[in-house]
């Protein structure tokens, strides 16, 4: 299976059209039990993915990984990258936690950390550790189930065809909204600035939105499928 096959597969389903071809992997392969909004749940899980994050699922992950992510420079003419980059964390501090915080705070003010200019320092910290927490949760809960009963090659072809199945478009939605705000979900809901415990209760609820078994199963299936290209 290769990327050309993936593209041909999706095109064959939708036929010729002047519009951008699309395919719904959930309805095409109902036995896989992908959620109806799988493109949204997967896009959330991968929009700030890194090579190091991918190595949680397959040690063979490299900088050529075919996982679309928000460009670290959110004002670039190319808002979505074709491959997840390395995380760029240094090693000046002893613990990984402090090195992550160092990376976050060292990029404040330049809008080239994949979030844009509207996030406060504490909001950036919350976002980065939230994503790492989500990846670890996916690995601990749904990943073993996917390894036990992996998706078929046909399902993997569909899920890996991000230009056709809505996943890349959903990552692009995140990239575009980072230019104007701090979206925590892809639900397009306003969220308060993270300044106190009351605001954190809203943030916490939004951060947990994609921790459902269905959302994590979507992401686990996608990560399994895309890792077949590594």
N, C-alpha and C positions, 0 to 999 in steps of 0.2 A: 504494500500500500504506500502511495506517495502523495505529495500535494497535488500533482496534476490529476491523479485519479480522484482525489477528493473534489476538485473543482468540476471534473467531468460528471461525477456522481450527482452533485447538486444540480448542475445544469440539466442533466437528463430528467430529473424529477420535475423541474418547473417548466421546462420547455423554453423555446425561444421567446424573448420579450424585449421590448425597448426599455422596460423598467429594470432596475437592479434585481437580479434573480435572488430569490429567497427560498428557504426550505425550513420547515418546522420539524425538528428532530423528535420532539415530544409526540406529536400526532402521527408522524411517519413510523415511529417505533414505540408504540404504546407499552409493549411488554417491558421496556427498559425502565418505565415509571419515572421518566424525567418530568419535572414539574412543568406546568404550562408556561411559566415565565423563566425557563431554564437559562435563557440568554442573559437575563437580568441577574440571576443568582450567581452564575458563572462569572459574568463581568465584574461583579462586586468582589468576588474572591480573587480575581487575577489582576485587577486594574493597577495595583501597585506591586505586583509580584516581582521577585528578584530571582537570580540564579540560585542564591543560597536558599531561598524559600522552596524552589523547585527540587533542590537536592533532598529535602525532607521526604519527597515521594519517589525520587529516582536519583541515585548518586551520579548517574551519567549526565545529568543536566549540565549544559554549557551555555555560552552566550548565543549560540544558535539553537533556539528552543521553540520557535513558532508560537509563543504565548504573547498575544498583544497586550500592551500596557500603556498607561498614560505617559507621554513624554515627560521626562524630568523638567524640561523647559516648556511650561504649559503654554507659552506664547509663541512657540515654534510654528512654522508653517505646516509641520507634520505633527499633529496633536497625538497620534497614536503610533507607538513603535511596533515593529513587526516581532520583536523578541524582547523578553524580559531582561533587563540589565543586571549587572552585579550591584550589590547593595551599597558599596562604597564606604562601609564602616571601617574605621581605622583601628589601631591597637594601642593608642597612647595610654588608655586606662587598663586596669587589671580585669575588670568584669565586662562581659558583653553588654550588659545593661548600660553602663556608663559610656561605652563606645558608641552605642546607638544614640544616646542622648547627645553626646558630643557631635555626632554627625548632623542631628536635627538642628541643634542650636548654631552650628557653624554655617548653616546655609540660610539662616534667617535674613530676610530682606532682599534676597536675590531672585525669588520666584522661580528657582531652578531645582527645587526639591520634589517636584511632582505634585505639589499641592497648590501652588500659586500664592498670590499676595494677601489673601484674606484670612488666613488661619493664624491665630495667636500661637505663641510658643507652646502653651499647655495643650492646645487643640492639636497641634502637630504631634506632640508626644503621645497623646491619647490615640490618634489615628494609627501611628506606626506600630504601637504595641497591640492595638486592637487587631490589626491585620496579622501580626505574628501569632497572636492568640487564636485567631480563626483558623489559620493554617494548621496549627498544632491540634486544634479540636477536630478538624477534618481528618487529619492523619490518625487520630486516636479512635474515632468513632466510625466513620463511613468508609475510610480507606480499606480496612481489613475486609469489609463486606464486598467491596468491588474486586479486591484481589481473589476472594473466594469464588465470586460469580462475576467474572469480567464481562463487559459489553462486547458484542460481536464486532467483527471487522467492519460490517456495514454501519453499525451505530457509530463506531469510532471515525469512520470516514465522514459521516454527517457532522459529528461534534467538532472535528478538527477543521472543518471547512468554515472558518470564522468569517470569511468575506461574504458568505451566503446565508448563514444561519442566525444572524442577528447578534452574535456575541461581540464581534468587533465594533459594530454600530453602538452597542450599549457601552462599551469602553469609551468610545468617542463621545457619548453623551456625558460621561463623567468628566472627561478632559475639558469639554466645552464649559461645563458648569463650574469647574475649578477656576475659570477666569473671572467669575462673578460672585462666587460664594463658597460655602463650605458644605456641600451635600454629603450627608452620612449614608443615605440610601439613594436608590434610583427612583424614589417615589415623588420627587420634586416638591417636598414639603419644607417650609421654613423651619429654621432651627435657631435657638438663641445662642448668643456668644457664651462660651464656657467661662463664666466668671464666679459662680458660686454653686452650692450644693443643689439648689433648685434647678439650675440649668443642667447640672450633671445628671440629674434624674431623667431629663429629656434625652440627653446624649446617650446615657446608658441604655435606655429603651430602644433608641434607634440603632445603636451599635449591635444590639442583640437580635435585630430584625432578621438577619440571615444566618442565625445559629440553629435554625430548625433542621430536623433530620432531612427533610426534602431538599432544602437549599444546599446542605453539605453533601448530600448524595449527588446532586447535580455536579457540584464542583469536583468531587472525587472521580466521577465518571469521566469528566472532561480531562482532568489531569492524567488519568490512566491512559486515555486515548492519545493525547498529544505526546506523552512520553514515548510512545511507540516510534516516533520519528527521531528520537535521540540516538 
